[in-house]
Amino acid sequence: MKEPNQKTWGKKLLSGLKQLSFMLVLFILVSTVVDLWRGKDLPTESLPTMTAVDLNGDLVDVLAMSHEDAVLVYFWGTWCPVCQFVTPAVDILSEHYSVVSVAMSSGSDEKMKHFLSDKGYTLSTINDRQGFLSRKWSVQVTPTVMVFKNDELQYYTTGFTSLPGMWWRLLTA
């Protein structure tokens, strides 16, 4: 005979799924609040230009690019531990969508080219050696992901961001 307090396997699974769902909703809520707080200093009106020459020598104008398609801008650094997990996903996206990466304070152009080559990354990269672009855009945390469409900042997030999360932001911009 079963003890009255003993839970069945199905009830334990259901209880675990409820707890997992609660934790996921809580994580999303906290993450959203943190992103809003971190983004409070971001320019939203009269966006600063983001025009620079990438490591391939091509002129990159993010706001002009955003007239055709949504553009994902990825601020990161070779020294950033979280970026080691996010950059491969950004590189995958760059094969199918407009992506511009901005490497913050990561060394000389030659060092950056070597780093990107060693990792097999093909994404368009602006080397922000002195941090001018990141300061202009009030970026203080790496990684930072922004999505622009029609000269407007549509999405902004910092910290770990998944491939599906970035893809969803690009599609809904």
HUKA-V242501 format. One record per residue. N is the residue number from 1. PSI is psi in whole degrees, 0 to 359 (999 if undefined). Layout:
[[N	PSI] [N	PSI]]
This chain:
[[1	137] [2	146] [3	143] [4	331] [5	352] [6	123] [7	146] [8	165] [9	318] [10	320] [11	323] [12	317] [13	315] [14	318] [15	317] [16	318] [17	322] [18	317] [19	318] [20	317] [21	317] [22	316] [23	321] [24	314] [25	318] [26	317] [27	314] [28	318] [29	311] [30	317] [31	318] [32	316] [33	316] [34	316] [35	318] [36	318] [37	315] [38	330] [39	0] [40	333] [41	357] [42	140] [43	132] [44	334] [45	146] [46	64] [47	138] [48	155] [49	152] [50	75] [51	128] [52	170] [53	129] [54	179] [55	344] [56	359] [57	8] [58	140] [59	127] [60	123] [61	98] [62	314] [63	323] [64	319] [65	328] [66	351] [67	331] [68	308] [69	166] [70	143] [71	128] [72	126] [73	128] [74	108] [75	128] [76	179] [77	149] [78	338] [79	355] [80	118] [81	323] [82	327] [83	334] [84	334] [85	330] [86	322] [87	318] [88	324] [89	320] [90	320] [91	320] [92	315] [93	325] [94	343] [95	342] [96	342] [97	166] [98	116] [99	134] [100	126] [101	145] [102	108] [103	115] [104	127] [105	51] [106	14] [107	188] [108	166] [109	317] [110	319] [111	318] [112	316] [113	318] [114	316] [115	310] [116	319] [117	315] [118	322] [119	346] [120	19] [121	139] [122	4] [123	147] [124	125] [125	128] [126	127] [127	105] [128	67] [129	314] [130	358] [131	21] [132	312] [133	317] [134	322] [135	319] [136	325] [137	9] [138	34] [139	121] [140	350] [141	138] [142	145] [143	154] [144	133] [145	129] [146	145] [147	126] [148	143] [149	128] [150	51] [151	13] [152	141] [153	112] [154	318] [155	149] [156	129] [157	154] [158	162] [159	196] [160	131] [161	134] [162	162] [163	311] [164	325] [165	316] [166	318] [167	315] [168	318] [169	320] [170	319] [171	328] [172	359] [173	999]]
